[in-house]
Amino acid sequence: MSKQLRIDFVSDVSCPWCAIGLNSLYKALASIGGDLSVDLHFQPFELNPDMGPEGQDIVEHITQKYGATAEQQAQSRETICQRGADVGFVFDMERRGRIYNTFDAHRLLSWAEGEGRQRALKEALFTAYFTRCEDPSNHEVLLRAVEHAGLERETAERILKSDEFADEVRAREQFFQQAGIRSVPAIIINQKHLISGGQPPEVFERALREIAGAA
């Protein structure tokens, strides 16, 4: 009989290491195969909760927030593209010129969880922002991702025009912040084991096997 683990994947759709971490996790789970059954939940984390609707130039933003030089940022983009390619995810870092608010995306992900399509929407949102370089705060972009994930556009439109799921997203964000999560991705196994960062597949695989063996 396979072991079952709950995985809470705390992340933001504007975080490149979250996209890398998710695809790396998928590779690890594929390697483990039928020995492990996973109940995967995506939890909200906003890297820039105060970001205005117009977004911000990403080079300017990273310089202000982290103090990274242009050369350091160029090296980081190269590393991200390579790490993404290693796990089968395509980044177009040169065309991705701005960073945006992601609160509405998290509201839709909260809704999608109840519809059983959260993973599909998360993947669609990562692709929209990082591969097609679209604005994840734009409602039309969000609605296209909703349709791609097999969800009802009309319901998503109603949610976006309202405050539905706003309180739920804020409560979840606060819960994980109070639990000590300060950076993402943060992968929490069975609500007690933490794996931080976009780790390589072999790191995830080793950790998951150890946790499952001790469960």
ZIPERA-V237990 format. One record per backbone hydrogen bond with DSSP energy under -0.5 kcal/mol. CO is the residue of the C=O (numbers start at 1). NH is the residue of the N-H. Records with the same first field share a line. If there is no record, write none. Layout:
CO=NH ; NH
//
This chain:
3=37
5=39
6=190
7=9 ; 41
8=10 ; 188
9=11 ; 43
10=185 ; 186
11=45
12=15
14=16
15=18 ; 19
16=20
17=21
18=22
19=23
20=24
21=25
22=26
23=27
24=28
25=29
26=30
27=31
28=32
29=33
32=35
33=36
35=3
37=5
38=40
39=7
41=9 ; 43
43=11
45=47
46=49
48=51
52=55
56=99
57=61
58=62
59=63
60=64
61=65
62=66 ; 67 ; 68
63=67
69=73
70=74
71=75
72=76
73=77
74=78
75=79
76=80
77=81
78=82
79=83
80=84
81=85
82=86
83=87
84=87 ; 89
85=88
89=91
92=96
95=97
97=58
99=56
102=106
103=107
104=108
105=109
106=110
107=111
108=112
109=113
110=114
111=114 ; 115
112=117 ; 118
113=116
117=121
118=122
119=123
120=124
121=125
122=126
123=127
124=128
125=129
126=130 ; 131
127=131 ; 132
128=134
130=92
134=136
135=138
138=142
139=143
140=144
141=145
142=146
143=147
144=148
145=149
146=151
147=150
152=156
153=157
154=158
155=159
156=160
157=161
159=162
163=166
165=169
166=170
167=171
168=172
169=173
170=174
171=175
172=176
173=177
174=178
175=179
176=181
177=180
180=182
185=197
186=10 ; 188
187=189 ; 195
188=8 ; 190
189=192 ; 193
192=194
193=189
195=187
197=199
200=203 ; 204
201=205
202=206
203=207
204=208
205=209
206=210
207=211
208=212
209=213
210=214
211=215
//
